[in-house]
Amino acid sequence: MKKLIALVCCIAVMVCCATAMAEGEKIALITMDSIDQHWVTLNEGAQKAAEECGVTVTFMAPNVKDDALQIEQVNNAVAGGYQAIVVAANGPDAISAALKDAASQGVKIVYVDSPANVEAEATFSTDNTAAGKTAGETMLKKLTENGVTEGKIGIINVNAATASCVMREEGFRSAFEGTGFTLMETQYCEGDAAKSQSIAENYITQGVVGIFGCNEGSTTGAGNAIKASGDNQIIGVGFDKSDAINGLIQDGYLLATMAQNPDVMGYEGVKAAVAALGGETLGGAVTDTGVSVLTK
C-alpha cells in the first residue's frame, strides 16, 4: 500500500511539474469549423483545461469546413508563436504538410476527434468504426421491430476524406451485412445541414426506409427532411448532439443519435499539450473518449 501511495504521489508531482513548466504558453485549437455545436462544446472543454493549467488556448477554427482555410490557420498559429496545436483534421492528408512544418519548428501536435497522417503527441477521439456499427444496429433493431426486413437506406456523409466520418460509415454499413437491406451510394454534404436536407429529401423520393447522417449537419438535415415529408415510418439515425438534433429526436423525426464527448476531447487534448510542453513523452497514445446512444 505504501508503494502504491508513493507511486500515485510521484505521478501527481510529475503532472504538477509539467503544468508549471508550460504555464503561460500559448496553444492553438483548430477544429474543422467553428459553427457546429460539437466544436463549440469541444472548445469549452479546452478552455476549462486552459484555466486549470494557466495556459492560453485560442480557438482558431475557420467558419466553414475548408482544407485551405484550415491550413491557413495552422500556418497562422506557427507564425503567431503558438507552442502547441490541438487540431481536428478535415482529412488525413490535406493539412499534413502544414503540420509537419509546424512540428519541425518544435510545435507540439495533439489530435482531437480526427487525426491527420502526421505523428502527434496524443490523440483523443471516438472509436468511430464501433460507434458507426452501433448506429447501424440501432436502426436495424427498430426496422425489425416495425416489421421491415428489406428496403433502401440512404447515407449522408461529410466528404470522402474526413477519417472519422469515413470510419463511421464503414461501421454503419457493416451492421447491415447479410441482411435484406440495400445501402445506397453515399451522398456528401460537407457538413452543411441545408445541403444534407436536400440530399435526404431526394433519398425519400426514392422510397428509403432509413437515413443515416454521419455528423451534426448531416443528421440535422436528415431529421428536417423526414419532418417535412410527414413520413414517421422512415428511421433516421445520426451522429453528434445539438439542440436541433435533440428536438428532432423528442418530436419523433429521428430515432437516435450517437453522442460523442467533445468536451472530454478538448479538455484532455489541452492537458496532453500542456504535458508535452512540460517535457513529458506521451508516445502518440490514442484514447477512446466514448459514445452514448441518445434516444427519446
Protein Blocks (a to p, Z undefined) as FASTA:
>chain_A
ZZmmmmmmmmmmmmmmmmmmmgoiacddddfblmbmklmmmmmmmmmmmmmnopacddfb
dfbdcfklmmmmmmmmmmnopabdcdddfbfklmmmmmmmmmmnopacddehiacfddcf
bdcdddfklmmmmmmmmmmmmmmmnopabdcdddddfblmlmmlmmmmmmmmmmmgoiab
dcdddddeehpaklmmmmmmmmmmnopabdcdfbfklmmmmmmmmmmnopakbccddedj
dfklmmmmmnopafbdcdddfklmmmmmmmmmmmmmnopaehlpacdebjadddZZ
